[in-house]
Amino acid sequence: MAQIIPIASGKGGVGKSLLSANLAIALGQQGKRVVLVDLDLGASNLHLVIGQHPGAASLGSWFTEKTMFKDIIQPTDYQNVSFVAGDSQIPDLTSLKHTQKIKLIRNLKNIDTDYLILDLGAGTHQFILDMFLLSPQGIVVSAPAVTATLNGYLFLKNAVFRLLYTTFKKNTPGRELLDNLKKDSASMQKLYIPQLVQALGKADPQTTQLFINRMQQFRPRLVMNMIENPADANKAQRIKTSCNQYLGLDIDFLGLMYRDMLQDKALSSQLPLVVYKPQSVLGQAIYRIADKVIETPPRFFDGDFDPENFNSDTFINAEEEANSDYDFKLSGIEDLVGGGELTIGELAEMIKTQQFDLIQLKKENQLLKSKLIKAAQQGFKI
């Protein structure tokens, strides 16, 4: 059975695809058969990192043209590594039907390989969470920046709630309790998982024990990228502490990756860093991560836990109202600030960054507005 390694991030731009591609090649160099899959649907660019021309064979062609799945698993120039291209033409994840997701999961599980690395999209869409929960040992990539740290924690929080809601199925006493609590979203956000488990244990002890068992099986791994100095490593400990305290979740620390300008040169050369400069600081960090992956015994969820049966009812998804997402994000900030993991200075830095982003967006909107007015006036004259 292949070891599935989903690789995700709470936000884009933290090096998720960099790790996915280079980890696949590093494992292949050690004699492991690896299939690398680009599941960043709608924004697929993993082929650029490995210098692979995607061609006509891709997930998009498989979804639309009914080709055989084995035909889209393409060989690469790298030892023991095969590649499944995504498709930037797939508009977004919400367009993927439930039956398509089930079909995709079944085909992924049937691939004959040692490691199946899934490069997931950024964010917490339901599809991404379900793919992440294909394994209890998924990897979350974060960075020292405050927003990246917050979003890394929020991704894991969403994954825990997804696990919670898929364990407590509809028409069970525990699910009824969750649904009642959910009606008051502000109160729900402030309930930490350990507190919630205590309440659920009284209402539905059998299912609660199943959830506790699954939380013990669930052991995501964290990689902190874009490190500038050793002090940045403390951010990884902050995420670990917050996950343990507020989510009742233990995470493993997989490694640090220092910021390396060679990555840009490698990308422009369309060569993975471990091929372009294997002796670089970043290259050596990736090799250490690959060694840890090989040395770590595989973990699996219990046999009854099957992501194929996940329904569309989730705590946070694209169909929920925007204020629920907002409350959820605020609760993440409160967790980190309340536990001392996020300082007032870092919070101020995050606010300043968001204010700057808002100013830039306003400028862009004004520019687009003026262009539209000008275009409309020219059209009117014609």
N, C-alpha and C positions, 0 to 999 in steps of 0.2 A: 504494500500500500504506500502510495506517495505521501511524503510529508508536505502538507500544504502550508505555504508561508504567505499569507496576505500582508501587504505592506501599505499602510495608510498614513494620513496626516490630517490634523485638524484644519490646516490651511495650506494653500499652495505656496510654492517657492521655498520650501525647506529642504529640498533634496531627496524627495521620495523616489523619483524615477532614477536619480543618480545611484541611490543605494540598490534599488531593484536590479538594475542592469549589471552593475559591477559585482554585486553579490552572486548573481547567477553565473557570471564568468569565473569568479574566484572558486565557486563550488565545482564548476565544470573542470577547472584546472587540477582539482584534487581527485578527479576520477568519478565524480558524481554526475549522474544523468539529470539534467535540469531542463524544464520547460518554463519559459518566461512568457507571461501572458499580460498584454496591455488591456486592462479593464477600465482605463480612464476614458470611458465612452463619451464621445463628443469633444474631447480635447486630447486625442491620442497623439503622442509624439515620442513614445519610447523608442521607436525605430531610429530616430535621429541620434539617440544616445549610444546605440550600438552600431550605428552606421549600416543599418539594414534597410534595403528598399522594400517597402511593404507589398508592392505589387497588387494583384487583384485578389489574392487570398487574404481575407481578413474576417473578423467577427461580423463586420457589416455585410459582407457577401454571404456568410453562412446564415445570418438572420433573414436576409432578403431573397437569396437565390437558391436556398435549400441545398447547398453543397454539403458534402460529407465533412464532419468535423475533423477527421484525420487529415483531410486535404488542406486544411488551413494551418496545420502545424508544420512550419517551415524550418529547414536546417539553417544554421548560421555559419559564419566563418570561424566560430569559436568552439573549441573542443567540448563535446558532450552537451552543448547548449542548443535547444530548439526554441522557436519563437512563434507566438500567435499575435498577430497585429490586431490592434483595435480598429476603430474607424471614426475619424473626425466628422464624418457625414451623419453619424447618428446624432440627432439634435440634442437630446438630453436623456437622463436616466428615467424620467417619468414616462417616457414613451415606450419603455420596455414592459411588455405584458408579463403577468405572473407566470403564464405558461412558458414564456420565453426564458424567464429566469430559472425555472425548474429544469428546463431542457439544458440550459447552459451549465448548471450545477452538476447534473448527471454526467454530462460529457467531460467536464473538468475532472470529476472523480474517477473516471474510467481511463484517464491517461496513464500509460505505463511509463513511469519515470521514478527517480529517487526523490526529487524535490520539484514541487510545483509552486513557482513564485508568481503571485498575483499583484501587479502594480495597480492599485485602486485609485480612484479619483480623490480629490481633496474634499473635505466636508463630511457631513453626517447624514447624507441621504439614506433612505431605507435600504436601497440596493447595496450601497457601500457597506453599511453595517452588517447586512446579511452575508455578504462575501467575506467580511472580516471574521465573522463567527463560524466560517467553515473550519476554522482551526482555533483551539484554545491558546495557540502560541503565535498569534499575529504580531507584527512589528509596527509600532507607531514611531514615526519620525517627527522630531520637534527641533526647535532652535532656541537659543538663549533669549531672543527678543520676547518682551512681555506678552505681546499678542500671540506669538507662536506657542509659548508655554501655556497660556490660558486655553487656546484652541486644542492643544494636545490633551489637556485635562478634560475639556468638554467632550472631545471625541470618545474618550474612555468612559465618561459618564453616560453618554448616549448609548454606548455599547452595552453597559451594565443594565440600563433601563430596557433596552431591546431584549436582552437575555431574560429580564424579569417578566416582561409582558408575554414572551413566547413560552415561558414555563407555566405561568398562571393562565391557563386557557379559559375561554369564555364559558360562562355558566358554572364556574367553580366559586366557592365562598371567597377565596383569596382574590379572584378577579373582580368580584362584586365590590370588595373593599377598595381595591385599586381604582375602579371606575367611580366610586363615590368620592374618593379623595381627589381624583382628577378634576372633578367639577369645580373645586376651589384650587385653581392652578397655582396661585401665589403660596398657599399653604403646602401644596404638594412639593414645590421646588425646595422648600426649606426643610423637608424631611430627609434626613440622611438615610442611606440604605440600611445601616445597622438598626436604626430606630424602626424603619419600615418593616424589616424582617421580624422584629419582636411583635409588632402588631399583626402581621400576617400569620405568625406562628400560632397566635391564639385563634384566629379565624379559620385557618386552613393548615394544620400542622403537617399533614402528609406532603402537600405540594411545597410547603416552605422548606422542608428537609431536602426535597429534590433540588430546589433553587440553591440552598446552601452547598449541596454537593457539587452543583455545576459551577458555583463561584470558586470552589476549591480547585476544580479542574481548569478554570479559566485563568491563564497566566500569561497575559500579553507582555511583550518585551519592548523596551524603549531604547531608541538611538537618538542621541543629542548631536545634531549637526551644526556646522557653522560656528564652532567654538573658536574664540579669539585668544583666550588665556585659561589657565587651570581653574580660576574662580568661576568660570561659566559652568563648570561641572555641577555646581551647587543647584542649578536650575533643575537638573534631572532628579536630585534628591527631593526637591520641592514637589514635583509631580508625584513621585512615589509616596511621600508622606501624606499628601492630600487624598490620593486614591485609597490609601489604607484607612485613613481617619473618616472620610466622608462617604466612601463607596464600599468599604469593607473588602477592597480588592488589593491583592498582592501583585505587583508587577516586577519583572526582572529587568535589570539594567544590562543592555547588550553591548554598549560601547559608545565612545566619543569619536566625532569626526571633525578635525580642525578645518577651518576655512582655507581653501587652497586655490589660488588663481590659476593653477595648472588645469583645473577642471574646465575653465572656459576655453583654453587652448585645445584640450582634448575634444570638447564638444565641437569646436569649429573644424577639427580634423576628422570628426565623425568616428572617433575611437574611444572606447571606454577607458577610464583613467587607469585601471589595472593593466591595460595593454599599452597605453601611451606612456605612462611613467609608473610602473609597478613599485618602484622603490621610493616614491614620494610619500610624504607624511600621510596624505589622505589614502593613498593606495595601501599602505601598511595597516591603516585603521580598518579598512574594508577586509583585508585578509584576516585580521584578528577577529572580526565579527563572524566571518565565514568559519573560522576554527571553532568558535563558541557554538555556532549553529550545529556543526557536525557533532560536537561533543555532548550537546544537550539531548537527553533522552526524549523521544517524542511523547507528547501528551495528546489525549483524545477526549472528546466529550462522550458521555454515556450513549449507548446505542439508541435510546429513544429521542435523543436530541438531534433533530434533522432539519436543517435550514430549508429543505425543500417544502416543509409544511408551514413555514412562516407565512402568516397572512398579512394583509395590508394594514392591520390595526396596530399602530405603534405609538409610543409615547410622543415622539417627535418625528414628524414626516412632512413632506412638502404640502400636504393638504391641511395641516393644522393652521390655525390662525396665527398671524405674525406676532401677536402679543405673547403667545405661548413660547415661541422661539426667543423672544426678547427676555421674558421672565427666566427662561432656562439659562440664557447666557449670563444674565445678572446673577443668578444663583451660583454660577461657576466663579464669578468674581468674588462674591461673598464668601464662598468656601476658602478661596486662596487668601483673601484679606483676613478673614476671621481666624484662620489657622496660623497667621503670621508668615505664610508662604509668599505673599505678595505685599511688598512694602508700600507705604504711602507715596514715596518717591517714584516707584515703578508704576503705580496707578496713575500718578500725575503725568508720567511720561506717555502712558498709553492714551490718556485723554488728549494730550497735545498732538499725538500722532493722528488720532481720529479726527481732531479738529482740522488738522492740515489736510487730511484726505477729503473732508467735507468741503473745505475751501476750494480744493482742486476740482472736485466734482461740480461745484457751483460755477466755476469758471468755464469748465467744459460745457455745461448746460447752457450758459449764456452765449458761448461761441456757436453752439449748434442752433440755438434759437435765432441768433442773428443771421446765420446762414439760411435757415428755413424761411425767415421773413424776406431776405433778399431774393431767394429763389422764387418765392410766391409772387413777389413784386415783378420780377422779370417775366414770370409766366403770365401774369395779368396783362402786362404791356403787349406781349405777343398776341 
